[in-house]
Amino acid sequence: MTINLTIPDIQELKPRITVFGVGGGGGNAVNNMIESGLDGVDFVVANTDAQALALSKAQRIIQLGVGVTEGLGAGSHPEVGRAAAEESWDEINDHLSGSHMVFITCGMGGGTGTGAAPVVARAAREQGILTVGVVTKPFNFEGNRRTRLADDGIDELHRHVDTLIVIPNQNLFRVANEKTTFADAFAMADQVLFSGVACITDLMVKEGLINLDFADVRAVMRGMGKAMMGTGEASGEDRARHAAEAAIANPLLDDVSMQGARGLLISITGGPDLTLYEVDEAASRVREEVDVDCNIILGATFDPNLTGTIRVAVVATGTDATMVQALEPAKSHASRTPLEVRRHVPVEPTRVAAERAAVATPAPTTSEAIEHQVEAAVAEAITFDNPTPSHGHEDDGVFVEPYIPAADSIHDADEPAMVQDEPVPSVYVPSHAARPDGQRRMPRTEELPVVARRTQQEQERPDTEPRNARALFKRLASNVGLNLGQSQPVERDETAYSSADDAAARSAIEAGPARTSRVSPPAEGAQGRLDLHGRQPAPAPQKEHLEIPAFLRKHG
């Protein structure tokens, strides 16, 4: 088993910097940098327009969105450029692989640069590459729509880069005159990108007394937000101070001030005649523009071509940190309550006061709610900055209630009257008919039919023997000539009564109900013979009335 140990090539360990041009504006910037002779970087151009890629001087090109645009461009639609970059995601990652730092340059306001540049920046950040964006804004004469698209694209790109530099094209009028050509004006804008990239590469590659490594550059530019770059050259008397002032006052950058910057990179380059006093004067002049706590990194290199001339390049990062730091104390004070205040705040009074305020105060508008929140945050911040001194004891009778805005007085006349719904009519359900309280009675004898009256009258007679049977026996006895003694007259009278009674009953039945009203026997007997349930007893069975045969009848 053999182990081969080799010394790594020093050239392979140097930082790799890539300049990535996106869209037509980015391709033109890359072409200008290549013509200027910038060394030590790799150039990549990506575009949706096949004709523009054919004119590029870069050796590595990417045709974005072959299936989306078919090489015809994005047509000033950022969503098309974004879709094209998403389609070529793998190819973009391949060209970014192995880079330590990438500069993404494009012209905002179009279709490809506005939509595809944030996608390229996101791919670089996912690989851990230090990402710097250098973009331009359109002229005013290009219209409001293009300016609005550029602003939206800058906001989107700002979320995916470590450092962002914005160059408004309108600022070219500050350095141009009536004889400045259109191409020369854009070359001035590209010079800002060229100076920034050259400043960093020179500090890491070229020979100098004070050299910088890539870690120093990354410490200044990692996650710093907006930045500004400037380069100044001067010769003659007091050249160091003039070069430093020219680098500070870059007229092409967006109105960004170095004051409040969190990171500052200063590169001073000169010929063999560069003195220590000039380096100190240039660095001191730049340091006067930033805060004392700013992270300043200084590098000084030599260039034989700059004999008699001094060049000062400045990169200030985190220039928008002043506003962020101003908001952080207010946010921390608003979200934090002093210990003494939280200890004395009672729960029940606060809850009651909040309920009363919710009932008495109408729903506030959005602006009023924001004002109330701001006032509450300021009050808590003041309490936090000036806490009440503690004397070692607490007064239980003192309570600190939170700030509640005073409720406006509301008159009773202003309150709308409560409208009550009318009751829904229900279906009428009649009650049960009332029953009379009188007692039930049985019908009287005269109210009964004729047959019933007769039966009732017969039952009232105290005869122990059936009358019909007794009458038949008397008739048979009289026909055969039997003498019944003293009881015969009575029997005949009784028989005569019975015959008359039978004849009257037959005539009443034959006459019908019209004549029944004439017979009105007394009803007292019928009422006196009711059973325990108030009903009439069943009539006693009567023997069938038999006709006397002819041979038994009395003749003569």
Phi and psi in degrees as a GROMACS rama.xvg file:
@    title "Ramachandran Plot"
@    xaxis  label "Phi"
@    yaxis  label "Psi"
@TYPE xy
-117.304  143.183  THR-2
-114.99  121.665  ILE-3
-99.2292  121.184  ASN-4
-113.129  124.068  LEU-5
-126.402  151.158  THR-6
-84.2654  124.924  ILE-7
-64.8914  149.793  PRO-8
-71.4047  131.225  ASP-9
-66.5386  -31.5814  ILE-10
-66.3495  -27.5232  GLN-11
-77.1116  -16.668  GLU-12
-93.6517  -0.996721  LEU-13
-75.9023  153.229  LYS-14
-66.4005  143.795  PRO-15
-106.365  121.223  ARG-16
-114.837  132.708  ILE-17
-121.596  134.226  THR-18
-104.786  116.297  VAL-19
-109.988  108.145  PHE-20
-93.3375  128.962  GLY-21
-118.725  129.702  VAL-22
79.61  -172.821  GLY-23
-67.9529  -43.4667  GLY-24
-65.0526  -40.6632  GLY-25
-66.8797  -36.8899  GLY-26
-65.233  -40.0056  GLY-27
-65.3871  -38.7301  ASN-28
-64.2103  -39.1659  ALA-29
-66.2927  -40.6416  VAL-30
-61.7427  -41.2668  ASN-31
-66.1738  -36.8613  ASN-32
-69.9779  -35.393  MET-33
-67.4583  -40.9748  ILE-34
-65.8265  -30.0855  GLU-35
-74.743  -11.3311  SER-36
84.1362  35.1249  GLY-37
-75.0267  126.254  LEU-38
-112.307  162.616  ASP-39
85.8734  10.2644  GLY-40
-133.084  160.242  VAL-41
-105.119  142.237  ASP-42
-114.345  132.452  PHE-43
-132.94  134.751  VAL-44
-123.422  131.338  VAL-45
-127.692  134.502  ALA-46
-157.062  156.206  ASN-47
-90.6936  -11.536  THR-48
-95.0406  115.986  ASP-49
-67.9248  -34.0137  ALA-50
-66.7437  -39.4064  GLN-51
-66.2441  -36.1597  ALA-52
-67.1139  -30.7018  LEU-53
-67.0612  -25.4533  ALA-54
-92.425  -0.855769  LEU-55
-75.2321  145.453  SER-56
-95.4237  -0.544224  LYS-57
-78.3979  149.411  ALA-58
-82.8702  -21.424  GLN-59
-115.92  115.557  ARG-60
-127.416  154.104  ILE-61
-129.957  123.205  ILE-62
-87.7337  108.138  GLN-63
-81.8367  135.018  LEU-64
59.2643  61.1237  GLY-65
-64.3378  -40.0247  VAL-66
-77.1243  -25.3864  GLY-67
-84.9471  -49.1311  VAL-68
-107.215  -18.3725  THR-69
57.2539  31.3283  GLU-70
75.6912  16.5728  GLY-71
-102.732  2.48838  LEU-72
96.1418  173.503  GLY-73
-97.2677  -11.4964  ALA-74
65.3997  35.7807  GLY-75
59.5152  30.2578  SER-76
-116.146  107.386  HIS-77
-59.9428  -31.6866  PRO-78
-66.119  -30.3453  GLU-79
-69.8416  -43.6943  VAL-80
-62.5811  -36.6849  GLY-81
-66.3271  -43.2617  ARG-82
-65.1309  -36.4369  ALA-83
-65.8286  -40.2145  ALA-84
-67.8157  -36.7551  ALA-85
-64.9994  -35.2897  GLU-86
-65.96  -35.7188  GLU-87
-98.391  30.1785  SER-88
-61.0715  -44.3483  TRP-89
-65.7295  -40.6268  ASP-90
-66.7395  -36.2763  GLU-91
-64.1428  -42.7268  ILE-92
-64.1813  -34.955  ASN-93
-64.8598  -40.1265  ASP-94
-74.5434  -24.8718  HIS-95
-86.5747  -14.6145  LEU-96
-63.2259  133.553  SER-97
89.839  -4.35675  GLY-98
-83.9414  147.962  SER-99
-99.9356  -29.3666  HIS-100
-146.951  137.78  MET-101
-132.822  133.124  VAL-102
-102.449  120.181  PHE-103
-103.558  118.142  ILE-104
-121.848  140.346  THR-105
-164.55  168.421  CYS-106
-104.859  118.423  GLY-107
-79.8163  149.433  MET-108
113.524  -17.7076  GLY-109
-92.3034  -154.91  GLY-110
-99.8798  -51.0108  GLY-111
-73.2308  -50.0257  THR-112
-63.3005  -43.1753  GLY-113
-67.7408  -38.8779  THR-114
-89.6625  -34.5067  GLY-115
-90.4501  -27.9221  ALA-116
-60.2181  -43.609  ALA-117
-62.5193  -30.9823  PRO-118
-68.9997  -41.7965  VAL-119
-63.9009  -40.9905  VAL-120
-64.4789  -38.9084  ALA-121
-65.7171  -38.7071  ARG-122
-64.4763  -38.4097  ALA-123
-69.0184  -40.63  ALA-124
-66.6169  -34.7768  ARG-125
-66.1122  -25.1551  GLU-126
-89.2152  1.42453  GLN-127
77.9225  22.9652  GLY-128
-88.1883  138.333  ILE-129
-67.691  117.937  LEU-130
-113.572  128.673  THR-131
-126.69  127.082  VAL-132
-104.169  131.377  GLY-133
-127.317  107.435  VAL-134
-128.459  161.54  VAL-135
-117.765  149.888  THR-136
-103.355  149.215  LYS-137
-70.6514  165.374  PRO-138
-69.5243  162.449  PHE-139
-67.9335  -31.5419  ASN-140
-75.3119  -4.21988  PHE-141
-81.7736  -6.47354  GLU-142
105.205  158.394  GLY-143
-71.9997  -33.8776  ASN-144
-62.8101  -44.1273  ARG-145
-66.3352  -37.3126  ARG-146
-65.4387  -40.2346  THR-147
-65.2479  -41.0391  ARG-148
-64.0187  -37.033  LEU-149
-65.3109  -41.5547  ALA-150
-63.411  -41.3839  ASP-151
-64.9189  -40.2847  ASP-152
-66.6609  -36.4118  GLY-153
-66.2837  -40.4761  ILE-154
-63.562  -39.4293  ASP-155
-68.7403  -41.1913  GLU-156
-68.585  -31.4636  LEU-157
-62.1518  -27.9565  HIS-158
-79.021  -10.0706  ARG-159
-120.226  3.37289  HIS-160
-118.669  159.633  VAL-161
-79.9615  -41.0318  ASP-162
-138.69  139.519  THR-163
-129.711  132.24  LEU-164
-121.454  125.068  ILE-165
-112.93  129.263  VAL-166
-119.742  104.809  ILE-167
-73.1835  129.437  PRO-168
-64.4948  -24.7104  ASN-169
-64.1052  -24.9437  GLN-170
-72.3188  -8.93649  ASN-171
-65.2242  -23.5298  LEU-172
-68.509  -15.8055  PHE-173
-73.7732  -28.2691  ARG-174
-111.209  -8.9636  VAL-175
-96.9696  160.201  ALA-176
-127.997  -168.729  ASN-177
-68.741  -22.4134  GLU-178
-98.0687  -0.909846  LYS-179
-73.4008  127.005  THR-180
-77.3046  164.998  THR-181
-66.417  -39.2409  PHE-182
-68.0781  -39.2813  ALA-183
-65.5098  -34.1325  ASP-184
-64.7472  -43.8035  ALA-185
-70.0307  -28.5651  PHE-186
-65.3638  -32.7391  ALA-187
-65.21  -39.6899  MET-188
-66.9549  -39.4032  ALA-189
-67.9003  -21.5811  ASP-190
-65.3417  -28.9869  GLN-191
-64.1433  -46.1508  VAL-192
-64.2677  -42.6884  LEU-193
-60.6044  -42.8522  PHE-194
-65.626  -40.8393  SER-195
-65.0526  -45.3279  GLY-196
-67.0933  -42.0731  VAL-197
-65.5786  -35.0515  ALA-198
-60.6985  -42.6263  CYS-199
-75.1302  -43.4444  ILE-200
-67.2577  -36.4685  THR-201
-65.2386  -37.9151  ASP-202
-67.5313  -28.3591  LEU-203
-97.5282  -20.154  MET-204
-109.742  -46.4892  VAL-205
-75.3699  159.085  LYS-206
-77.4758  138.52  GLU-207
-162.136  172.664  GLY-208
-76.823  -38.4263  LEU-209
-121.933  97.0789  ILE-210
-95.3343  155.533  ASN-211
-120.515  151.418  LEU-212
-106.111  175.251  ASP-213
-68.0856  -29.5135  PHE-214
-62.9865  -35.5085  ALA-215
-66.1977  -42.069  ASP-216
-64.7632  -40.8986  VAL-217
-66.8782  -34.2993  ARG-218
-65.9424  -29.7034  ALA-219
-84.4006  -30.908  VAL-220
-109.785  -7.37994  MET-221
-73.8521  118.431  ARG-222
60.1911  39.0723  GLY-223
-99.1533  -6.03734  MET-224
77.1339  -137.147  GLY-225
-72.5993  148.816  LYS-226
-145.15  171.774  ALA-227
-137.783  147.062  MET-228
-127.158  142.668  MET-229
-152.364  147.409  GLY-230
-135.739  136.885  THR-231
-137.457  139.809  GLY-232
-125.198  144.604  GLU-233
-153.253  155.453  ALA-234
-141.208  165.412  SER-235
90.3541  -155.26  GLY-236
-73.7995  139.51  GLU-237
56.5486  39.242  ASP-238
-69.2549  -31.5618  ARG-239
-64.7083  -45.628  ALA-240
-68.2257  -40.7934  ARG-241
-65.6653  -39.3384  HIS-242
-66.253  -39.0484  ALA-243
-66.8242  -42.073  ALA-244
-67.1018  -34.952  GLU-245
-66.971  -35.4329  ALA-246
-71.1537  -34.9087  ALA-247
-71.044  -45.2348  ILE-248
-94.2512  75.2894  ALA-249
-85.5222  112.295  ASN-250
-74.0095  -14.1231  PRO-251
-84.5738  -21.9029  LEU-252
-75.2594  157.862  LEU-253
-61.479  155.546  ASP-254
-61.2112  79.9644  ASP-255
-119.767  132.191  VAL-256
-103.112  147.95  SER-257
-76.5881  -15.9851  MET-258
-66.6444  130.85  GLN-259
90.9878  1.25507  GLY-260
-67.091  142.185  ALA-261
-93.2649  -20.2346  ARG-262
-137.179  142.81  GLY-263
-141.757  126.349  LEU-264
-115.893  121.184  LEU-265
-117.558  125.988  ILE-266
-121.595  121.221  SER-267
-115.712  122.548  ILE-268
-125.732  134.683  THR-269
-152.625  176.576  GLY-270
-83.7907  -167.52  GLY-271
-64.0813  -17.6285  PRO-272
-88.9647  9.33542  ASP-273
-69.8015  129.255  LEU-274
-104.429  161.582  THR-275
-66.2031  -35.794  LEU-276
-63.0745  -38.7941  TYR-277
-68.5329  -37.5378  GLU-278
-63.752  -43.602  VAL-279
-65.2991  -41.3436  ASP-280
-65.5232  -42.5738  GLU-281
-67.2586  -44.2106  ALA-282
-66.8204  -38.6894  ALA-283
-67.0097  -37.2176  SER-284
-66.0304  -39.024  ARG-285
-71.2216  -37.4845  VAL-286
-67.1435  -22.8522  ARG-287
-66.6741  -20.574  GLU-288
-86.248  -9.25467  GLU-289
-118.685  171.53  VAL-290
-75.051  166.468  ASP-291
-69.1173  -34.8904  VAL-292
-84.1098  6.54211  ASP-293
-68.9153  141.208  CYS-294
-81.3229  105.136  ASN-295
-106.193  128.797  ILE-296
-122.246  124.601  ILE-297
-116.43  137.71  LEU-298
-137.024  143.605  GLY-299
-133.692  127.478  ALA-300
-131.087  167.193  THR-301
-112.232  144.707  PHE-302
-139.331  115.152  ASP-303
-60.8399  -23.6002  PRO-304
-76.7755  -8.60976  ASN-305
-105.504  36.2347  LEU-306
-67.9539  125.023  THR-307
85.4187  0.440395  GLY-308
-130.645  147.166  THR-309
-123.315  138.054  ILE-310
-121.202  131.906  ARG-311
-122.597  123.094  VAL-312
-117.337  136.408  ALA-313
-128.1  135.595  VAL-314
-128.223  109.173  VAL-315
-107.448  124.415  ALA-316
-116.655  157.802  THR-317
70.462  35.6822  GLY-318
-72.9528  -18.4627  THR-319
-94.914  16.8339  ASP-320
-78.0732  -16.2133  ALA-321
-63.0568  -43.439  THR-322
-68.6834  -37.6327  MET-323
-65.5775  -43.0289  VAL-324
-68.0252  -28.939  GLN-325
-71.9062  -28.7903  ALA-326
-85.8597  -25.2016  LEU-327
-64.461  -43.7954  GLU-328
-61.833  -41.3719  PRO-329
-63.7288  -37.9308  ALA-330
-67.9183  -41.1634  LYS-331
-68.1501  -38.9631  SER-332
-67.9856  -37.3008  HIS-333
-69.3042  -31.3632  ALA-334
-90.5116  -2.31183  SER-335
-125.854  136.038  ARG-336
-114.054  136.411  THR-337
-57.6786  152.882  PRO-338
-65.7675  -40.6529  LEU-339
-63.9686  -39.579  GLU-340
-67.7258  -42.6223  VAL-341
-67.57  -27.0874  ARG-342
-74.5536  -33.4587  ARG-343
-94.3085  -8.99309  HIS-344
-73.5005  117.424  VAL-345
-79.2353  151.258  PRO-346
-80.3422  -44.8407  VAL-347
-68.555  -46.1813  GLU-348
-60.5882  -37.54  PRO-349
-64.5624  -41.4703  THR-350
-66.3868  -41.7033  ARG-351
-64.9157  -43.0544  VAL-352
-63.7559  -37.8417  ALA-353
-67.3083  -38.843  ALA-354
-66.7245  -40.0212  GLU-355
-64.9954  -41.1368  ARG-356
-65.8491  -35.6003  ALA-357
-68.3471  -32.6319  ALA-358
-78.7706  -41.9836  VAL-359
-80.7522  -32.0903  ALA-360
-94.6025  130.911  THR-361
-69.4958  168.864  PRO-362
-62.5315  119.727  ALA-363
-74.5277  155.979  PRO-364
-76.5465  175.515  THR-365
-65.115  -42.5436  THR-366
-65.6136  -40.1577  SER-367
-65.6609  -40.1772  GLU-368
-63.7665  -38.9922  ALA-369
-65.316  -42.1851  ILE-370
-62.0432  -40.9214  GLU-371
-64.1947  -41.406  HIS-372
-64.6532  -39.9474  GLN-373
-64.4534  -44.0784  VAL-374
-62.4649  -40.3359  GLU-375
-65.5164  -40.3436  ALA-376
-65.0614  -40.5747  ALA-377
-65.3434  -41.1323  VAL-378
-63.682  -41.5802  ALA-379
-68.6955  -35.6207  GLU-380
-64.9283  -40.7001  ALA-381
-64.4771  -40.5801  ILE-382
-64.4418  -36.4755  THR-383
-70.0584  -38.7533  PHE-384
-70.4434  -33.4957  ASP-385
-121.677  74.0959  ASN-386
-71.264  151.724  PRO-387
-74.3474  127.678  THR-388
-64.6023  139.727  PRO-389
-94.4452  135.707  SER-390
-103.905  13.6804  HIS-391
92.4774  -10.0578  GLY-392
-136.255  160.148  HIS-393
-120.683  136.887  GLU-394
-92.0227  111.345  ASP-395
-69.5127  -16.9534  ASP-396
-83.9214  -4.42398  GLY-397
-106.731  128.23  VAL-398
-125.468  140.089  PHE-399
-106.106  111.188  VAL-400
-93.1697  148.713  GLU-401
-68.7246  157.536  PRO-402
-70.0939  125.708  TYR-403
-127.448  123.763  ILE-404
-59.2401  144.655  PRO-405
-68.5396  138.858  ALA-406
-84.3742  142.197  ALA-407
-71.9405  144.499  ASP-408
-71.4659  137.111  SER-409
-122.474  124.479  ILE-410
-80.5223  152.964  HIS-411
-65.8835  -29.4904  ASP-412
-69.2171  -23.737  ALA-413
-81.1216  -17.7403  ASP-414
-76.771  132.561  GLU-415
-70.034  143.34  PRO-416
-72.2326  144.46  ALA-417
-74.4299  129.506  MET-418
-97.9489  118.995  VAL-419
-97.7615  141.229  GLN-420
-72.6445  141.657  ASP-421
-70.8476  141.937  GLU-422
-67.1063  141.393  PRO-423
-78.6409  125.259  VAL-424
-64.147  133.068  PRO-425
-91.0882  163.809  SER-426
-72.3371  132.302  VAL-427
-75.9089  125.436  TYR-428
-116.508  111.144  VAL-429
-67.3791  146.771  PRO-430
-79.4909  166.41  SER-431
-69.9923  145.344  HIS-432
-66.3362  138.067  ALA-433
-74.1637  137.025  ALA-434
-92.6635  143.649  ARG-435
-66.3262  146.226  PRO-436
-82.3423  -4.69023  ASP-437
-68.0616  153.202  GLY-438
-78.0658  151.278  GLN-439
-73.3868  146.43  ARG-440
-128.57  154.997  ARG-441
-88.4967  149.872  MET-442
-65.6845  147.706  PRO-443
-78.3745  170.982  ARG-444
-67.5476  -40.4752  THR-445
-68.2682  -14.3921  GLU-446
-86.6724  -8.55064  GLU-447
-84.3749  163.845  LEU-448
-65.5662  172.812  PRO-449
-65.1241  -45.1158  VAL-450
-63.85  -39.6827  VAL-451
-66.9791  -38.0954  ALA-452
-64.7968  -40.1601  ARG-453
-64.9856  -43.7628  ARG-454
-62.3886  -37.982  THR-455
-66.0785  -40.3265  GLN-456
-67.6001  -36.5993  GLN-457
-68.1704  -35.248  GLU-458
-69.5903  -26.2118  GLN-459
-75.3566  -16.8878  GLU-460
-74.0555  138.107  ARG-461
-85.7976  35.7708  PRO-462
-77.0352  128.223  ASP-463
-84.6805  -17.9795  THR-464
-118.429  143.059  GLU-465
-58.5908  136.004  PRO-466
-71.1105  -40.8091  ARG-467
-65.2899  -39.0041  ASN-468
-66.7724  -40.513  ALA-469
-66.2514  -39.102  ARG-470
-65.1072  -39.8339  ALA-471
-64.342  -39.0015  LEU-472
-65.4761  -37.7806  PHE-473
-65.5632  -38.7694  LYS-474
-66.8432  -41.788  ARG-475
-63.9539  -37.4793  LEU-476
-68.9519  -38.7004  ALA-477
-69.5484  -31.2542  SER-478
-71.831  -34.9156  ASN-479
-88.8244  -3.18333  VAL-480
86.0418  25.952  GLY-481
-81.7978  142.116  LEU-482
-102.985  118.781  ASN-483
-94.9059  4.32134  LEU-484
84.1261  -146.292  GLY-485
-68.691  -23.4324  GLN-486
-78.7282  -2.51238  SER-487
-67.0699  -46.4894  GLN-488
-59.6607  -39.4391  PRO-489
-66.8858  -36.9865  VAL-490
-66.8707  -39.1746  GLU-491
-66.9393  -41.3793  ARG-492
-62.2913  -38.7893  ASP-493
-69.7192  -36.2402  GLU-494
-67.8985  -40.9871  THR-495
-61.5771  -37.686  ALA-496
-67.1192  -38.6054  TYR-497
-68.1103  -39.213  SER-498
-64.9059  -43.9563  SER-499
-63.0574  -37.3596  ALA-500
-67.2731  -38.701  ASP-501
-67.2752  -40.4517  ASP-502
-64.4843  -38.4777  ALA-503
-66.6245  -36.8171  ALA-504
-66.8565  -39.9844  ALA-505
-65.6084  -43.5952  ARG-506
-64.0655  -33.5937  SER-507
-69.3035  -37.9221  ALA-508
-69.0344  -41.7396  ILE-509
-69.2895  -34.6317  GLU-510
-67.2545  -24.7081  ALA-511
93.1391  -175.571  GLY-512
-71.4596  -12.0021  PRO-513
-69.2465  -29.269  ALA-514
-100.05  -0.757724  ARG-515
-71.7768  -20.7278  THR-516
-71.0066  -16.3133  SER-517
-73.6306  -30.6815  ARG-518
-87.884  121.707  VAL-519
-134.677  77.0365  SER-520
-67.9861  158.59  PRO-521
-65.6695  147.564  PRO-522
-98.3636  -0.775406  ALA-523
-70.955  -35.6572  GLU-524
-66.1631  -37.475  GLY-525
-67.8116  -36.3255  ALA-526
-73.9358  -23.441  GLN-527
-84.2097  -8.55262  GLY-528
-112.294  34.9922  ARG-529
-87.3645  152.483  LEU-530
-81.8413  -171.922  ASP-531
-66.2759  -25.5129  LEU-532
-92.8061  7.70099  HIS-533
78.3432  20.5587  GLY-534
-110.563  157.186  ARG-535
-76.5371  141.092  GLN-536
-70.5588  153.013  PRO-537
-64.6182  136.675  ALA-538
-64.9501  146.333  PRO-539
-70.313  140.032  ALA-540
-64.6781  131.811  PRO-541
-104.03  143.702  GLN-542
-75.1768  146.695  LYS-543
-64.7912  136.745  GLU-544
-71.966  120.484  HIS-545
-100.731  140.55  LEU-546
-80.8728  142.258  GLU-547
-79.4002  126.111  ILE-548
-61.3874  158.879  PRO-549
-68.429  -31.8934  ALA-550
-76.2126  -14.5684  PHE-551
-96.2506  -8.80557  LEU-552
-71.6781  150.98  ARG-553
-83.8061  124.89  LYS-554
-99.73  154.542  HIS-555
